[in-house]
């Protein structure tokens, strides 16, 4: 999985943890980020620190910390809240779902349980669940609040 800076056309980070084709990815949203930050090494009480280093770095001259806090931008004369997701979930033909912390590059969760290729993954709007669909003819709901 490669994450790109589309404006510069440059790769930001690559995740190589799957052993087979990745069929689907999903970026987290604010509520999911609040739930998942406790799993980031070095994070305390939902802070945006990863591995003891501040996650507020400069990307294209815009502070990530400002993006995370919901800085506003103007589009067609109206304010639009800008948010940078902190996590990425992926569904793979290796029968797993993986959740990555984008800033640190850490694998946060390696979720197993499907008996065939996992085709799709989605963060629930509440941020508390991850939903997956697979070729084993199941849709599973994973509890992000209490998973390992």
C-alpha positions as semicolon CSV with decimal commas, in nm:
position;residue;x (nm);y (nm);z (nm)
1;X;0,000;0,000;0,000
2;X;0,144;0,336;-0,099
3;X;0,024;0,671;0,032
4;X;0,094;0,960;-0,205
5;X;0,110;1,338;-0,187
6;X;-0,107;1,397;-0,492
7;X;0,000;1,760;-0,533
8;X;0,369;1,674;-0,553
9;X;0,321;1,332;-0,707
10;X;0,550;1,188;-0,439
11;X;0,514;0,879;-0,227
12;X;0,479;0,956;0,145
13;X;0,491;0,604;0,292
14;X;0,462;0,239;0,189
15;X;0,312;-0,043;0,394
16;X;0,430;-0,392;0,292
17;X;0,278;-0,610;0,563
18;X;0,025;-0,806;0,355
19;X;0,127;-1,137;0,198
20;X;-0,118;-1,118;-0,092
21;X;-0,313;-0,865;-0,301
22;X;-0,485;-0,578;-0,118
23;X;-0,841;-0,539;-0,249
24;X;-0,958;-0,242;-0,044
25;X;-0,840;0,036;0,183
26;X;-1,024;0,288;0,398
27;X;-0,891;0,600;0,566
28;X;-1,011;0,667;0,920
29;X;-1,216;0,966;1,029
30;X;-1,205;1,180;1,343
31;X;-1,413;0,951;1,563
32;X;-1,215;0,641;1,462
33;X;-0,890;0,829;1,523
34;X;-1,001;0,913;1,877
35;X;-1,063;0,543;1,947
36;X;-0,744;0,417;1,779
37;X;-0,489;0,666;1,916
38;X;-0,462;0,467;2,239
39;X;-0,298;0,184;2,042
40;X;-0,014;0,402;1,910
41;X;0,312;0,337;2,098
42;X;0,403;0,640;2,306
43;X;0,054;0,786;2,290
44;X;-0,106;0,889;2,616
45;X;-0,474;0,968;2,655
46;X;-0,535;1,024;2,286
47;X;-0,249;1,267;2,227
48;X;-0,101;1,281;1,879
49;X;0,240;1,151;1,973
50;X;0,375;0,839;1,809
51;X;0,679;0,652;1,936
52;X;0,763;0,942;2,165
53;X;0,783;1,191;1,877
54;X;0,534;1,466;1,807
55;X;0,311;1,400;1,508
56;X;0,297;1,770;1,427
57;X;0,537;1,784;1,135
58;X;0,547;2,006;0,829
59;X;0,394;1,871;0,509
60;X;0,384;2,113;0,216
61;X;0,434;2,400;0,457
62;X;0,113;2,321;0,649
63;X;0,144;2,195;1,003
64;X;-0,005;1,849;1,050
65;X;-0,109;1,960;1,397
66;X;-0,323;2,232;1,239
67;X;-0,478;1,984;0,999
68;X;-0,558;1,745;1,283
69;X;-0,724;2,014;1,488
70;X;-0,960;2,090;1,203
71;X;-0,819;2,404;1,046
72;X;-1,060;2,572;0,809
73;X;-1,005;2,637;0,441
74;X;-1,215;2,840;0,203
75;X;-1,373;2,668;-0,095
76;X;-1,612;2,865;-0,314
77;X;-1,655;3,125;-0,041
78;X;-1,756;2,882;0,235
79;X;-1,549;2,738;0,517
80;X;-1,468;2,370;0,483
81;X;-1,316;2,175;0,769
82;X;-0,991;2,010;0,662
83;X;-0,897;1,685;0,835
84;X;-0,604;1,451;0,786
85;X;-0,679;1,087;0,874
86;X;-0,435;0,923;1,116
87;X;-0,509;0,558;1,028
88;X;-0,560;0,337;0,728
89;X;-0,735;-0,003;0,726
90;X;-0,673;-0,256;0,450
91;X;-0,849;-0,572;0,333
92;X;-0,647;-0,843;0,162
93;X;-0,660;-1,176;-0,015
94;X;-0,429;-1,305;0,261
95;X;-0,755;-1,325;0,466
96;X;-0,648;-1,044;0,700
97;X;-0,737;-0,686;0,782
98;X;-0,457;-0,457;0,890
99;X;-0,478;-0,117;1,056
100;X;-0,181;0,119;1,020
101;X;-0,092;0,446;1,191
102;X;0,003;0,659;0,890
103;X;0,230;0,911;1,065
104;X;0,452;0,656;1,240
105;X;0,414;0,373;0,988
106;X;0,322;0,135;1,270
107;X;0,104;-0,170;1,225
108;X;-0,161;-0,117;1,494
109;X;-0,369;-0,431;1,434
110;X;-0,350;-0,753;1,233
111;X;-0,707;-0,883;1,236
112;X;-0,777;-1,244;1,142
113;X;-1,098;-1,444;1,135
114;X;-1,222;-1,451;0,778
115;X;-1,187;-1,788;0,602
116;X;-1,140;-1,646;0,253
117;X;-1,027;-1,329;0,074
118;X;-1,129;-1,007;0,249
119;X;-1,273;-0,778;-0,018
120;X;-1,381;-0,463;0,164
121;X;-1,325;-0,270;0,486
122;X;-1,495;0,038;0,631
123;X;-1,480;0,243;0,952
124;X;-1,823;0,272;1,114
125;X;-1,943;0,634;1,154
126;X;-1,927;0,600;1,536
127;X;-1,554;0,518;1,511
128;X;-1,601;0,220;1,744
129;X;-1,618;-0,052;1,479
130;X;-1,447;-0,174;1,165
131;X;-1,668;-0,359;0,919
132;X;-1,534;-0,612;0,668
133;X;-1,678;-0,825;0,389
134;X;-1,512;-1,137;0,250
135;X;-1,547;-1,417;-0,001
136;X;-1,637;-1,650;0,287
137;X;-1,985;-1,494;0,249
138;X;-1,965;-1,306;0,578
139;X;-1,975;-0,946;0,689
140;X;-1,796;-0,902;1,019
141;X;-1,803;-0,620;1,269
142;X;-1,481;-0,572;1,467
143;X;-1,488;-0,384;1,797
144;X;-1,207;-0,124;1,785
145;X;-1,260;-0,019;2,146
146;X;-1,154;-0,355;2,288
147;X;-0,948;-0,535;2,024
148;X;-0,593;-0,640;2,114
